[in-house]
Amino acid sequence: MSAGSSWRTVTPPPCEISSGATPAGVAITGVLQAMATEIIVAEHVRNVEGGLDLIDVRCPAEAGNLIVIVKLRGRVDGQTKTALMAALSSPALLPKLAIGVDEDVDVDDLRDVGWSMASRTHAQTDVSLIDGLWAHPNDLVSPKEAGQDRVGTKWLFDSTMPALTQPIMRAAYERAIPRNLDNVVLDDYLPNGGAQQGGRSGETGN
């Protein structure tokens, strides 16, 4: 299959797996490895706690396949962190950072993932480091003594909203959208050159 092919699993719950187009500067082998990691992690995570509400899994090839992003709906407190720990202990050995995001985050857009990490994360409670774990031989920052495997640190980053059992708290984490954003005409606020960039907010010029 080509690097842009879309993988959709048939085992419930549904979960779309796709690495999209080949990132610039990344070899096709890296993209294929990322796609394989996505499938392996998804199959492993979806069976945790008797079945999670897993939506999507991404392994950005441009990050050397060391990061895995898990999109899910956490039904109860602690479930997302359990899923992230499972993502780091799957048969896929490369990932050392697992990031949990909500269903409104575009996992194909690392800017959106970064927004979630910056906006929905309390570092004291949502970031965990797990020391003394086996590290992949290509993870050169993890120390290695002569004749031994590399041992390093894996970490998880829970940037999801509170669980579904806490609807009032979840509401505080919703994206803030300015009122009447769709009716804003950028030309009313930009210099004359702005007319060439498009009319309404969110539109881009050709």
N, C-alpha and C positions, 0 to 999 in steps of 0.2 A: 504494500500500500504506500501511497505517496505521503510526504510529511504533512500535507494539508488534509489528510483523510480524517473523518470523524468517527470515533469509536463510541458505540452506544451499547451498554451491557443489557442483557435480557433478564438478569436475575433481579427480582424485586428486593429492596426498593430501587426505582430507576435512578441511574446516575450517568451523566454524559461524560465521556472521557475524550479529550481532544487537545492536542498540542498546537493546533493552528498552523500557520505558515512557518517556514523555516526562518528563525531569527537571523539577523545579519551577523556574520562572523562565526556562526555555529555550524559545525559539520553535520551532515545528515545522520551520521551515527549517533551524535549527541541527542538529536531530536528523537530518533527511534528509541534510544535508551530512556529518554524522558517519558515517552508514551508508554513504554513497558512498565516504568515505575508507577505511573498513574493507575494503570490497570491492577497491578499487584497490590498497591496500597488500598485502593478502593475495595477490592475483594476482601482484604484483611480487616479493614475498619468497619465495613457494613455489618459484620457479624458480632461486633462488640456489644456487650450488655443485651444480648438477645436480638439485636437489630437496631441500628441507629437511623435517624431520618437524614441520611446522607444525600446531598444534592450533587456535589461535584468534587473533583480532585484535579489539581494541576501541579506539574513539576516543571518549572521554567528551565528550559535547556540552556538559556543564556546565563543561568546561575550555576552552571556546572552540575546540575541535577542534585545539588546539595540541599535544596529547599523544596518542601512539599506544602501546598496550600489546600486546606480542607474546608469546603463550604458545606454547612449543615445547619439543621434546626435543633438546637439543644432543648430537649423537653424538660429536663430537670437540672438543678444546680450540679455542677461538676462533670456533666456528661461531655461537654466539649473538651475539657482537659483529658478525660479518659480516652476520647477519640484521638487526640493529638499524641498521647503516649503510645497508642496502638500504631499510629502512622510511623512513629520512629522505631518501632520494634517489628515491623513487617519483614517479609523475606527480601524486600528491596533494601539493600545495604547502604546506598549512597546518602540518602537524606539525613542531615543532622539538625535541621531547623524545620519545625512544623508550625504553620500559621493557621489559626482557625478564623473563619470569616462567616458573616451572615449571608442570607439568600439575596440581599439587595446589593451585594458587592460583586463586581465583574472580575472574576479570577483571571481573565485573559488580559486585564489592564493592570499592570503592576502599580500604576499611579493610584488606582482605586484601592488596591490592596494596601498601599502605603497610607492612604487616607484613613482606612479602617484601623490600621495599627496605631496611627497617631491620635485618632479621635475616640476610639472605643477600648482603650487599654489602660488599665491601672497597673503600672509596673510592679508595684509591691505584691499584688495578688494575682496578676494575669501573666507574668513572665516567670518561667521555671527553668532552672539549669539542673541537668542530671550528669554528674561527674562519673568518671571511671568506667566509661563504656567503650566497647570495641569500636575502633574507627577504621574507615576504609583506607587501604594502603595509599590511595591517591590524595587523601586529606593531609597535606603536608604540614599544616599548622598543628596537628595533633602530635604530641611527642612519641618518640619511638626509641626504645633501648635496643642495643645490639642483640640480634637473635630473637626478638619479641615482636608481637604485633603492635600496631599503634593503639593507644588508649587516649580518648579525649572526652569532650563534653558535648552533649546534645541538649538542645533547648526547645521549648515550646512557647508560643506566643498566642495567647487567647484574646483575640480582638473581636469577640462576639458580644452581642447584647445579652442582658440577663435572660434566663431560661423562659420558656413559654408559660411556665407556672407563675411568672411575675409580670403580668401585662402592664401594670402601672409603671414599674421601673423600666420596662422595655420602651415605653413611649418616650421617655426622656432621652433615649439614644437614637431616635429617628433622625434622619437627615433634615436639616433646617433649610427649607426652600422659601426664598422671598415671595411675598404675596404678589400675585399678578405677574410672575416672571415671564410667562408665555406671551404677555401683552406688551412687554418692554421692547421698544424699538431703539436699537443701539445708535442709529443715526441721529437720534435726538440728543445724544450726549457726547458723540465723538466729533472730531474735526471733519472737514469736508472729505478727507481721505477715507473716513469710515464708511462712506456710502458705497465704496468699492468692496467692502469686506462682507456685506450682507446686511439684511434688515433687522430681524428680530434676534433677541438673545438666544444664544446657543447655535445660531446659524453660522456657517463659514462660507467664505467666498470660494469660487471655483479657481 
